[in-house]
Amino acid sequence: MTPARYSRRMRALTILLALLAVTAAFGQEPPGFEPEPFSETIFVVRYTLNIRVVDSFGNAIEDLKPEDFTVTVGKKPAHVEGADWTASGLRAIERQNELRPDDERETPAETPVELSEPRSIILFIQTDFARNSMRILGQMKFNFVADKIIDLFGPEDRVAVLSHDSHLKFRRDFTRDRKSLRKAVRESLFIDYPPLPPAATDGPSILPLFDRTEMKRAAHAEAALLLIAKALHELEGPKVIILAGWGVGELQGRAGVQLKPEWQDAVEILRRDDVPVISLNHGIGGELSFGLAATSAATGGLYAGLQNFDTQAVTRVKGALAGHYALTLRIDDLLKPGRYPLNIRVNRRGLEVQAPAFVVHGQ
């Protein structure tokens, strides 16, 4: 072995030993040093949404627990962490009376009863501008059904009435006056130009939230619904829309019923604000009932026809107005921003869930 070759090997060995020594020195932990524990990132997504559950007759089901629900968001299973029932309107009063001891149930009616939060309810009624006889007959039938529906509202619920034919018309601002509401429903049959009603004096008014010019430009139901959704968005508290009509959308030959772009904007606002649309089809043989049903499905509301079974329809409206579950969902996975189909089933036979058709994450 030549001296030069030996010298290069020695230098390499010396450098290697020096590096090992430095590494060992850095590897020594100073006094009091505690290594960081191993951690793992877990993605959790939570949603809280309002839903209603009814039986085959439309009666509200109030005794469900989280374990009674099976939920998927998209294709991902969701764990139900909470299912809290809240009664509303007349049902809230009934529950208060049911919770009283037997010897206190004869309390006089004038004794104050604790109520749930009052609701802002919109009665939105379609009138056919072309005066189609079948549609007018259907609306006249609804006028009688409306008397029963108005009786379902709680004493503190505030109700406004709007109608639509060639444009959106304001019939009543929020009121608790049931006689005035019935009169406004009757007047919705007219093809007239009603003046603006007096503004509400017993609470927030929805009147200033509508632009008269935009109301005149709302030539179809989807545009009118969007104006109502935007106005309700400005109000606090629980809200409901009862849409009585013969149809939403336009029939486009083989393409079927087409909904205008305003419809998507309207139902998105209503879904985000937890405003269910209770759609009552008072048309007779109308193909446009698809639009009514789609509006209710998208917002977690109820669709019912008045053609032959108006008594059953009133029962279903009563069940939808009785209250709701606040459902708390948890998904132990990362969801990308987007829209996901919502599927909620109850582990009991014969029950129907009224819930939004989808949830939106990260938008």
C-alpha positions in Angstrom: 0.0 0.0 0.0 1.5 3.4 -1.0 1.8 6.2 1.5 -0.4 8.5 -0.6 -3.2 5.9 -0.7 -2.9 5.2 3.0 -3.0 8.9 3.7 -6.3 9.4 1.8 -7.9 6.4 3.8 -6.8 7.8 7.1 -8.2 11.3 6.3 -11.6 9.7 5.3 -11.7 7.7 8.5 -10.8 10.7 10.6 -13.6 12.7 9.0 -16.1 9.9 9.6 -15.2 9.6 13.3 -15.6 13.4 13.7 -19.1 13.3 12.2 -20.1 10.5 14.4 -18.9 12.4 17.5 -20.8 15.6 16.5 -24.0 13.5 15.9 -23.7 11.9 19.2 -23.2 15.2 20.9 -26.3 16.7 19.3 -28.3 13.5 20.2 -27.7 14.0 23.9 -30.8 15.5 25.6 -30.2 18.5 27.9 -31.4 18.3 31.5 -35.2 18.8 31.7 -35.8 18.1 28.1 -39.1 16.4 27.3 -39.8 15.0 23.8 -43.0 16.1 22.1 -45.6 13.4 22.2 -46.6 11.8 18.9 -49.8 13.5 17.5 -52.3 12.6 14.8 -54.6 15.0 13.0 -58.3 13.9 13.0 -60.8 15.7 10.8 -64.3 16.3 12.3 -67.2 18.0 10.5 -70.3 18.9 12.4 -73.7 20.1 11.2 -76.8 21.2 13.0 -80.0 21.2 11.0 -83.8 21.3 11.7 -85.9 18.4 10.5 -89.4 17.1 11.1 -90.6 13.5 11.4 -94.3 12.5 10.9 -96.2 9.3 10.7 -98.2 8.1 7.6 -101.1 10.4 8.6 -98.9 13.5 9.0 -98.9 13.5 12.8 -95.7 14.8 14.4 -93.4 12.2 16.1 -91.8 13.7 19.2 -90.1 10.9 21.2 -87.1 10.0 18.9 -83.6 9.7 20.2 -80.2 10.0 18.4 -79.9 6.3 18.1 -83.2 6.2 16.1 -81.6 8.0 13.2 -79.4 6.7 10.4 -77.7 9.5 8.4 -75.4 9.7 5.5 -73.9 12.9 4.0 -72.9 12.1 0.5 -71.6 8.5 0.9 -70.1 9.2 4.3 -71.9 8.0 7.5 -72.7 10.6 10.0 -72.9 10.1 13.7 -76.0 11.6 15.3 -74.8 13.4 18.5 -78.1 15.0 19.4 -81.8 15.0 18.4 -83.6 17.6 20.5 -87.3 18.2 19.9 -88.8 21.7 20.2 -92.5 22.2 20.1 -94.0 25.3 18.4 -97.2 27.2 18.3 -100.3 25.4 19.5 -98.3 22.2 20.2 -96.1 24.1 22.6 -99.1 25.2 24.7 -100.4 21.6 24.7 -97.1 20.3 25.9 -97.1 22.8 28.7 -100.5 21.7 29.8 -99.5 18.0 29.6 -96.5 18.7 31.9 -98.7 20.3 34.6 -99.8 18.3 37.6 -103.3 16.9 37.3 -104.6 19.3 40.0 -103.4 22.3 38.0 -104.8 21.4 34.6 -108.0 23.3 35.3 -106.1 26.6 35.3 -108.2 29.4 33.8 -107.4 30.2 30.2 -106.3 33.7 31.1 -103.4 32.4 33.2 -100.1 33.0 31.3 -98.5 30.0 29.7 -94.9 29.9 28.7 -94.6 29.7 24.9 -91.9 28.8 22.5 -90.3 31.5 20.3 -93.0 33.1 18.0 -92.6 32.4 14.3 -92.8 34.6 11.3 -95.0 32.9 8.8 -95.6 33.9 5.2 -98.8 32.8 3.4 -97.8 33.0 -0.3 -100.8 32.4 -2.6 -100.7 31.9 -6.4 -103.6 33.3 -8.5 -103.9 32.5 -12.2 -103.7 35.7 -14.2 -105.2 33.9 -17.3 -108.2 32.9 -15.1 -108.0 29.2 -16.0 -111.3 27.9 -14.6 -109.7 24.7 -13.0 -107.1 26.8 -11.2 -109.6 29.3 -10.0 -111.8 26.5 -8.6 -108.8 25.0 -6.9 -107.9 28.4 -5.3 -111.5 28.8 -4.1 -111.3 25.4 -2.4 -108.0 26.5 -0.8 -109.8 29.6 0.7 -112.0 27.3 2.8 -109.0 25.1 3.8 -107.1 28.2 4.7 -109.6 28.9 7.5 -108.5 25.6 9.2 -104.8 26.3 8.6 -105.0 29.7 10.2 -106.5 28.0 13.3 -103.3 25.9 13.5 -101.1 29.0 14.1 -100.0 29.7 17.7 -101.4 32.8 19.4 -98.0 34.5 19.2 -97.2 33.6 15.6 -97.2 36.6 13.3 -98.5 36.0 9.7 -98.1 38.0 6.5 -100.1 37.4 3.3 -98.7 37.9 -0.3 -100.2 36.8 -3.6 -98.9 36.5 -7.1 -100.5 36.6 -10.5 -98.6 38.8 -13.1 -96.5 40.1 -10.3 -96.0 40.0 -6.5 -98.7 41.7 -4.4 -98.6 42.6 -0.7 -101.9 41.8 1.1 -101.1 41.9 4.8 -98.0 42.7 6.9 -97.3 40.6 9.9 -100.3 40.4 12.1 -102.0 38.1 14.8 -105.4 39.2 13.7 -107.0 36.0 12.3 -110.0 37.8 10.9 -107.8 40.1 8.9 -105.8 37.2 7.6 -108.9 35.4 6.4 -110.0 38.5 4.6 -106.6 38.8 2.9 -106.8 35.2 1.7 -110.2 35.9 0.1 -108.9 39.0 -1.6 -106.0 37.0 -3.1 -108.5 35.8 -5.7 -108.8 39.2 -7.2 -106.7 40.5 -10.2 -106.2 43.9 -8.7 -103.6 46.4 -7.7 -104.0 46.6 -3.9 -102.4 49.5 -2.0 -99.7 48.7 0.5 -101.2 47.4 3.8 -100.5 49.2 7.1 -97.1 48.3 8.6 -97.0 45.9 11.5 -97.2 47.7 14.9 -96.8 44.7 17.2 -93.3 43.6 16.1 -90.9 43.8 13.2 -92.4 44.7 9.8 -91.5 42.9 6.6 -93.0 45.7 4.5 -89.9 47.8 4.2 -87.9 44.8 3.1 -89.7 44.7 -0.3 -88.9 47.0 -3.2 -92.1 47.9 -5.1 -90.3 48.0 -8.4 -88.9 44.5 -7.9 -92.3 43.2 -6.9 -93.8 44.5 -10.2 -91.0 42.9 -12.2 -91.5 39.5 -10.5 -93.5 38.0 -13.4 -93.1 34.4 -12.4 -93.4 32.4 -9.2 -89.6 31.7 -8.9 -88.8 35.5 -8.9 -91.5 36.1 -6.3 -90.2 33.4 -4.1 -86.7 34.8 -4.3 -87.9 38.2 -3.1 -89.7 36.6 -0.2 -86.6 34.6 0.7 -84.4 37.7 0.7 -86.9 39.6 2.9 -87.1 36.8 5.4 -83.3 36.5 5.5 -83.3 39.9 7.3 -85.5 38.8 10.1 -84.5 36.9 13.3 -86.2 33.9 14.8 -87.9 30.9 13.3 -89.7 31.3 9.9 -92.0 29.3 7.7 -93.5 29.8 4.2 -96.8 28.2 3.3 -97.0 28.3 -0.5 -100.5 27.6 -1.9 -100.5 27.3 -5.6 -101.0 25.4 -8.8 -97.3 25.1 -9.8 -93.8 26.5 -10.1 -91.8 26.4 -13.3 -92.6 26.1 -17.0 -93.5 23.1 -19.1 -90.9 22.7 -21.9 -92.2 19.8 -24.0 -90.1 16.7 -23.7 -87.7 18.4 -21.3 -90.5 18.5 -18.7 -90.8 21.2 -16.1 -88.0 23.7 -16.1 -87.3 25.9 -13.1 -85.9 29.4 -13.6 -82.5 30.4 -12.1 -84.2 32.5 -9.4 -85.6 29.2 -8.0 -82.1 27.9 -7.1 -81.1 31.2 -5.5 -84.3 31.2 -3.5 -84.1 27.7 -2.1 -80.4 28.2 -1.3 -81.3 31.1 0.9 -84.2 29.3 2.5 -82.1 26.1 3.1 -79.3 28.1 4.7 -81.8 30.0 7.0 -83.7 26.8 8.0 -87.0 28.1 6.4 -89.2 25.1 5.3 -91.7 25.7 2.5 -95.0 23.9 3.1 -96.4 23.6 -0.5 -100.1 23.0 -0.9 -101.2 22.2 -4.5 -104.6 23.6 -5.1 -104.4 23.1 -8.8 -106.5 20.4 -10.5 -104.5 18.1 -12.9 -101.6 20.5 -13.1 -98.3 19.3 -14.5 -96.4 22.1 -12.7 -96.9 20.5 -9.3 -93.4 19.1 -9.7 -92.0 22.6 -9.0 -94.0 22.8 -5.8 -92.8 19.4 -4.6 -89.2 20.3 -5.5 -89.4 23.5 -3.5 -90.5 21.6 -0.4 -88.0 18.8 -0.8 -85.1 21.3 -1.2 -86.0 23.2 1.9 -87.1 20.4 4.2 -90.7 21.2 4.0 -94.0 19.4 3.2 -95.8 18.9 -0.1 -99.5 18.0 -0.1 -102.4 18.1 -2.6 -105.8 19.5 -1.9 -107.6 17.9 -4.8 -109.4 15.1 -3.0 -108.0 14.9 0.6 -108.0 18.4 2.0 -108.7 17.1 5.6 -105.6 14.9 5.4 -103.6 17.8 4.0 -104.6 20.0 7.0 -103.5 17.2 9.3 -100.1 17.1 7.6 -99.8 20.8 7.9 -100.6 20.6 11.6 -97.8 18.0 12.0 -95.3 20.1 10.1 -96.1 23.2 12.2 -96.0 21.3 15.5 -92.3 21.6 16.0 -88.9 20.2 14.8 -85.8 18.2 15.8 -82.5 20.0 16.0 -80.3 17.2 14.7 -76.5 17.5 15.4 -74.4 15.4 13.0 -70.7 14.6 13.2 -68.6 13.2 10.3 -65.2 11.9 11.2 -63.6 12.6 7.9 -62.4 15.4 5.7 -65.0 16.8 3.3 -64.1 18.9 0.3 -66.1 22.0 -0.3 -69.2 21.2 -2.2 -72.8 20.1 -2.1 -73.6 16.6 -0.6 -76.9 14.7 -0.8 -78.5 14.3 2.7 -80.1 11.0 3.5 -81.9 10.6 6.9 -83.8 7.5 7.8 -85.6 6.6 11.1 -85.3 3.1 12.5 -89.1 2.8 12.8 -91.5 1.7 10.1 -94.0 4.1 8.5 -92.3 7.4 9.4 -91.5 10.2 7.0 -88.6 12.6 7.5 -88.9 16.2 6.3 -85.3 17.5 5.8 -83.3 19.4 3.2 -82.3 17.4 0.2 -78.6 18.3 0.6 -76.0 20.1 2.8 -73.3 22.5 1.6 -69.8 22.3 3.1 -67.1 24.9 3.0 -69.0 27.4 0.8 
